[in-house]
Amino acid sequence: MMPLRQLVERYLSHAGAFGKPVPLAAFALSPAETERLFAAYDEDYHISRFLDFSEAADPQARRFSVNGAAVTHVAVDAEIQSIL
């Protein structure tokens, strides 16, 4: 599993700043790894409160299942830095 610090660094490399949605596909993991990673962080209350998953209206966007929810993007709140 990718450490949280690495996930946040990868997120920032794509978003440029906290709070901007990034496609989950941008993390360059296999679909199964993407779903497993984000599902695990979504299940952890101390982490999940800083993650905002969304589903793009674009039918071409790559969809993943995160704990049963169809999602395409994630935005990370800057406050996540308090637990890194």
Secondary structure as UniProt FT lines:
FT   HELIX           4..15
FT   TURN            18..19
FT   STRAND          22..23
FT   HELIX           24..27
FT   HELIX           31..43
FT   HELIX           45..48
FT   TURN            49..50
FT   STRAND          51..54
FT   TURN            59..60
FT   STRAND          64..66
FT   TURN            67..68
FT   STRAND          69..71
FT   STRAND          73..76
FT   HELIX           78..83
//
